[in-house]
Amino acid sequence: MALNIEKGIKAPPPKVVIYGVEGIGKTTLASRFPDPLFLDTEEGSGRLDVARVRVPDYPSLRLAVQELSRDMQGFRTLVLDSADWIESSIIAGICADKGIDSLDTLAWGKGYLALKDAWERLLDSLTLLQRRHGCGVVFTAHAVPRKVRNPGEGEPYDHMEMPLEKKTAPLLRQWADFLLYLKYDVTTVTDSKTGRVTPGGGQRVVCTAHTLWYDAKSRAPLPPKVRLDEAGWKSILAAIYGGQPKPEPPKPEPEAKPEPQPEPTPVSEPEPQPEPQPEPQPEPERKPLSEVSPEHNRLMDAMIAQGITDAEMQQVALAKKMYPANTPLANWSVESVSRVLAHFDQIANWVRARRVPRTA
């Protein structure tokens, strides 16, 4: 088998996590990415001139990701603002589903395993979205200090981390190609008479390399610290996107005008009668995202895992005479979704068998 060998730099769609303390500019930096669409969980983008979708809960977020996996609608970056809110929403959903007050209530750490599983499914669906559309994905998150003690190496010290659970924070760090920590680079002033050291001001910086006091990384060459100003964020984006300028849409080439030909002698033939056209059916009104049930969420997860699109699942509903054509999944009843889930393996095989094979 011949290998398809490629050479040169080919920057993949970026996976980015931006975290830092409140008000330092995480959301603003995320808005600098190309053509961003915000999935706004905590209304943090309200003062920015950006496109946004309000997602009040985790099922709404999952439905929005699935819809965008089908059609990114021209946006080139998806921003999830913020990761710690998303985790809180996942935990609330698990507790409501199990009828408990805390994940600690479930024995053997099953609550935290369910949380980890939800994060893995979300990150997998975002990776699938990137493969389909070549778009970037950016998470924002807050930062909190946690005490760290290295055995045999002195007193514990503060380490800045995302406020996520121990089983989930590593998932997001490992998923990201760029883990950017925003902080104030504080300068100090020493009094020449008293020797007293006091803060002398601070400049906002983006940290791109790991230290003892915070986590950061970059899969592209960047200085360990970059000033958070216009020149700084432009250099960060240039590194993330491989130094490639934003591609311009291709211009249509002018059509070649055919040479004039002599008109043929008309032949008297009966005029064709136009075929009757069916009246266009109005598209069903889509339910709001907040009305999505846990059953709908499980169906979306199963579809993503099997690579089945909304359009294919709508064909299933039409073939089984469940719903009219183009009925959105959000409008299906819980009973219909449960029936599909009970026979999902057979349905997935039926969908794959009906796909038209690609020609070489």
N, C-alpha and C positions, 0 to 999 in steps of 0.2 A: 504493500500500500504506500503510495506516494505521500510524503509529509508536506503539509502546507506551512512552509517556513516563512515567517515574517521578520523583517529587520527594522531597526529604528525605534524611536519613541512612539508609543501608542497609548496615551493616557486614558485609562478606563473612566467611566462615569464616577465622580468622586463621592465617597462616603465620609461625611464630616460631622464631628461633634464639637460644639462650641460651648464651654461652660465657664462660669465665673460668678462673682458676687452680684447682688442686685444692683441694677442701674449702671453697670459698667459699659454696656453697649453690645451685649450678645445678639439681641434681636436686630439691632441696626447693622451689625456686621453680616448677619445672615441675609439681610435685605439687599446687600451688595452683590450677591451671587446672581448669575444670569437669569433673567425672567422668572423670578421666584413666585410660587404660590404657597401661602401659609395655611397650614392646618392649625388654626388658632384655638388652643385649648383653654387659655387663661386671659384672652383679650390683651395680650402683650404687644400686639402690633397696631393697636388702634391709632397711635399718633404717627404712623408711617404710611406713606402713599404706596401701598402694596395691594395685590390681590389676595383675598383670604377666604377661607371657608370656616365657619364657626362649628366646632365639633364639641358638643356639651358632654359626651361620655365616650367610653371606649368602643362600644358597638358602632357609634356614629363614625369614629375614626377608622375602624376596620372597613366599613362600607365605603367611606370616601377613598381609602387606598385602593379598594377593588375597582371603583368607578374610574379612578385615574389610571389604574393599570390597563384598563380598556382604552382610555383616551385621555392623554395629558392636556388636550385642548390648547396646544401651542406653548405651554410653560416648559421651561428647561431645568428648573430646580424646584424640588418639593421640600418645604421647611416644616418640621414638626416642633412646635413651640408650646410646651417643653417636655423633656423626657421624664422629669420627676412628677409632673402632673399626670402624665400617661400612666406611670406606675401606680400612683394613688388611685386612678380610675380603675385599673385592672384589679387591684386589691379589693376595692369596693364591690366590683362585680362578682368576684369569687366569694366574698363573704355573703353577699345577698343570695347568690345561687345555693350556697351551703347552709344558709341560715345561721351564720356565726358572726361574732363581733370582731374576731382577730384571726389572722393566719396561724397564730400560735395555738389556737384551739384544736386544730387538726393534728392528730398524732403522727409521729415519724416524719415530721417536716413536710407532709403532703401539701399543705397550703403553699409553702415556698416553692415546691416542685411545680405546682400548678402555675404560679407566677412566672417561673423560669420558662415553662412551656409556652405560655402566652407571649412572652418576649421573643422567644425563638421563632414562633409563627409570624409575628409582626415583622421581624427583621428578614425572614425568608420572603415574605410577600413584597417587601421593599426592594430586595435584591432582584426579584422577578420583574418588578416594575422597571428597574434600571435596565435590565437586559432587553426588555421590549422597546423602550423609548430612548435609551441612552442619556437619561437625565440625571442630574445630581440630587442627592438626598442629604439634608442638613438637619441635625438635632440641635436644639439648645437645651441647656440644663443649668441649674444653680450650682453653687459650690459651698461646701460646709467643711469646717476643720474637724478632723478626728485624730485622737491621740494614737501615736504609733511608737512602739518600743521594740528596738532591735536588741536581742539578747547579747549581753556583754558589751554594749556600745553606749553606755551612759544613760542619761535621763530620757524619758519619752518626749516626743516633739509633735507639733501640729502638722498634719498632712492634709492638704486641700483635696476633697473628693466630691464626686457627684452624690447627692443624697438618695442613693438607690440601695436596695438590699444587697447583701454580700454575694448572693448567687446570680444577681442580674447585672450589677455594675460591670463585672468582667466581660459579659456578653457584648455590651455596647462598646466597651473599649476595644475589644478584639475585632468587632465588626468594622470599626471606623478605620479608614486610611489616614485620616487627619484628626488628631485629638488636640484641640486648641484651647489653652487655658488663658483667660483674660484676667489681668491683675494690675494693680498700681505698683509701678517700680519706684519705691519710695527712696528718696535721698535723705541723708542726715547731715546735720550741722553740729560741730563740736565747739563749745564755748572755750575760747583760749584761756580764760581766767579760771573758770570752775571745772573745766573738763566735762561738763554735762553735755550729753548727746541728745538732740531733739530732732524730730522729723522736719525736713526742710522743703517738703513738697513731693509730688508724685506725678509721673507720666503714665498714662495707660499704655500697656504693652500686651502683645499676643505672644505667649510662650509656646514654642513648638518642640521642645526637647525635654525629656524626662529628668527630674531631679528628685532629691530626697523629700522635697516639700510639696510636690504636685506631680500629677501624671500628665504627660503630653507626648505627642509623636507626630512625625511628618514623613510621608513616603516620597517627598520631593525635597530637593536641596533648599533649605531655608535657614536663616540665622536662628540661634536659640531664642532670641527675643526680637520682635518687630514692633515698632511704634504703631499704635492704633490711630493713624491719621490717614489722609487720602493716599499718600504715597505708599504707606505701609500696607493697607488692605489691597491696593492694586498689585503690589509685589506678591502678596499671599495668593491672590486669585491667579496670577500669571504662573506661579509655581504649581498650584493645584491642577490647572488645566494644561500643564505641559508647555506653557509659553505660547500657546496657539491663540491667535485672535479669534474673536467670535465669527463663525462662518456666516457669510452673506448668502441669502437665498439665491438660487440660480435664476438668472434672467432668461426668459424664454427667447429662443432664437427666432428671428423673423422668418415667416413662412415663405418659401420660394413660390413666386407666381408662375403658374403654368403658361406655356406658350399658347397664344390664341389659336384655336382649331376651327376649321369651317364647320358651321352648324349642319348636322345631318338633316336629310329630307324628312319632315315629320310623317309619321305613319299613324293613320287614324286607328286608335285603340280605345276601348272603353276606359273611361277614367276610373281609377281604383277608388273604392269607397273606404273612407277611414274606419278602422276598427273601433268599436266602442271601448272607451277607456274606463276602468273602474274608478269610482270616486275615491279620492284619498281618505284614508281613515285617520282621524285625529289620534295623536300619540297619547296613551293613557297618562293621566296626571300622576307624578311620582310622589309617594309618601315622604314626609320629612324624615331626615336621618334619625331623629330622636325616637321614632316609633319602631325601630328595628329590634326584634326579639332575640334572645339567646339562640333559638333554633336557626334564625337567619344567619347569625354570626358563625355557627358551626357549619352551615352549608357553604358559606363563603370560604371558610378555611379548607373544607374538603375540595372545593373547586380549584382553589389556588394550588393545593398539593397535587391534584391530578392534571393541572394545566387546562382546565375547562373554562371557556369564556362565558360571559353573560349571554351572548347571542346564541351559543350552542345550548345553554340550559333553557333559554326561551323556546328554542325549537323542540326540546323535549316536552315542554308544557303544551305546545301547539299540537304535536303528534299524539300526545296522550289525551287531548281535548280537555286539558285542565284550565287553560287560559287562552285568550286571543293572542295573535301575533304581537310581538314587541311589548308585552306586559312586563314592566320592571320587576325584578326579584323582590324589591322592597314592598311591592303591592301584593305578593303572595300571602295567603293565610298561613298561620302557624301550622294548621292541620296539613296543608299541602306540602309545606317544607318538611315536616316530620315524616310524611309518606315518602318523599324523595330521599331523605336521609336513610330511611330503613332499607331502601333498595339502591343505594348510591353506587355500589360496585357494578351492578348490572347496568345501570344507567350510564356510567362512565365507559364501559365496554361498548355500549350501543352508540355513544357519541363518537368514540374513536373509529368504529367500523364505518360510520357514515362520512368521515372526512375524506375529501378528495386528495389522493396522493400527489405530491409535488412532482412535476416533470423535471428531468435533468436539463 
